[in-house]
Amino acid sequence: SMVGMKETMESNKKDLEIEILLPPTPLMELILMKHPDEHKLCRLHKDILKLNGDAPIHVLQTYLSQKLSYDGNDIEIMIQYQGQCIPLDETVVLKDLKTDYSGTLHDKNKEEDYLYLYYR
């Protein structure tokens, strides 16, 4: 019957949602700060974020555009590395930053090292 089929579809959908909610990679803590040279965009009220390590930079741009009511395509995310701010492509994945730019981690002995990123 159609009713039974609909219920099966609903429960399948629920199972799918549960799978999506369980992060396959550990959560990463990052600090997202306004670049010192940025004057148009505001500071975030809460600059410490916890995100899935598989999340691309694009997620941060979307987050910022919602929080700051600004066009996400115009927001640039950067990482400080060896004294320079390097712009990141929106497809770059957060967990890769941790390995590629391990010099940016503030305190290597701490269990939860933060990733420091800037936006402008």
C-alpha positions in Angstrom: 0.0 0.0 0.0 1.0 3.6 -0.6 0.8 4.4 3.2 3.3 1.7 4.1 5.6 2.8 1.3 5.5 6.4 2.5 6.3 5.3 6.1 9.3 3.3 4.9 10.5 6.3 2.9 10.2 8.5 5.9 12.1 6.2 8.2 14.9 5.8 5.5 15.1 9.6 5.4 15.5 9.7 9.2 18.3 7.1 9.1 20.1 9.1 6.5 19.9 12.3 8.6 21.3 10.5 11.6 24.3 9.2 9.5 25.0 12.8 8.2 25.0 14.1 11.8 27.7 11.8 13.0 31.0 13.4 11.9 33.2 10.9 10.2 36.2 13.0 11.0 37.0 14.7 14.4 35.7 18.2 15.0 38.3 20.9 14.6 38.4 24.1 16.7 39.4 27.2 14.8 39.6 30.9 15.6 38.2 33.1 12.8 39.4 36.6 13.2 38.9 39.8 11.2 42.1 40.7 9.3 43.8 43.8 10.9 43.6 45.6 7.5 39.8 44.9 7.1 37.6 47.9 7.8 34.3 47.1 6.1 33.5 43.8 7.8 32.7 43.6 11.6 34.3 41.4 14.1 32.4 38.2 14.9 30.7 38.1 18.3 32.0 34.5 18.8 35.3 33.8 17.0 35.9 30.3 18.2 34.2 27.8 15.9 34.0 24.0 16.0 33.7 22.4 12.6 34.0 19.1 11.0 37.5 18.6 9.6 36.0 17.7 6.2 34.4 21.1 5.9 35.8 23.2 3.0 36.7 26.9 3.4 33.5 27.7 1.5 31.5 26.8 4.6 33.3 29.6 6.5 32.5 32.1 3.7 28.8 31.1 3.9 28.9 31.4 7.7 30.5 34.8 7.6 28.1 36.1 4.9 25.1 35.0 7.1 26.6 36.5 10.3 27.8 39.7 8.8 25.1 40.1 6.2 27.7 40.4 3.4 28.2 38.6 0.1 30.1 35.5 0.8 31.8 35.5 -2.6 33.6 38.7 -1.7 34.9 37.3 1.6 38.5 36.0 1.5 39.7 33.5 4.1 43.4 33.5 4.9 45.8 31.6 7.1 48.9 33.1 8.7 52.0 31.2 7.8 55.6 32.2 8.4 54.6 35.8 9.0 52.4 36.1 5.9 48.7 35.9 5.3 48.0 33.4 2.6 44.6 33.5 0.8 42.9 30.1 0.8 40.9 28.6 -2.0 37.2 27.9 -1.1 37.6 24.2 -1.9 40.5 23.7 0.6 39.4 21.3 3.4 40.1 22.3 7.0 41.8 19.2 8.2 44.3 19.6 5.3 45.2 23.0 6.6 46.3 21.5 9.9 48.8 19.3 8.1 49.9 21.7 5.3 50.4 24.7 7.6 51.3 23.0 10.9 53.5 25.9 11.7 50.5 28.0 12.4 49.4 26.1 15.4 49.8 28.2 18.4 50.9 25.7 21.1 52.0 22.4 19.8 51.9 20.7 23.2 48.2 21.5 23.8 45.7 18.7 23.0 43.3 20.9 21.2 45.3 23.2 19.0 43.3 25.9 17.3 43.6 26.8 13.7 43.9 30.5 13.3 42.2 32.0 10.2 41.5 35.5 9.1 38.8 37.0 6.9 38.5 40.2 4.9 
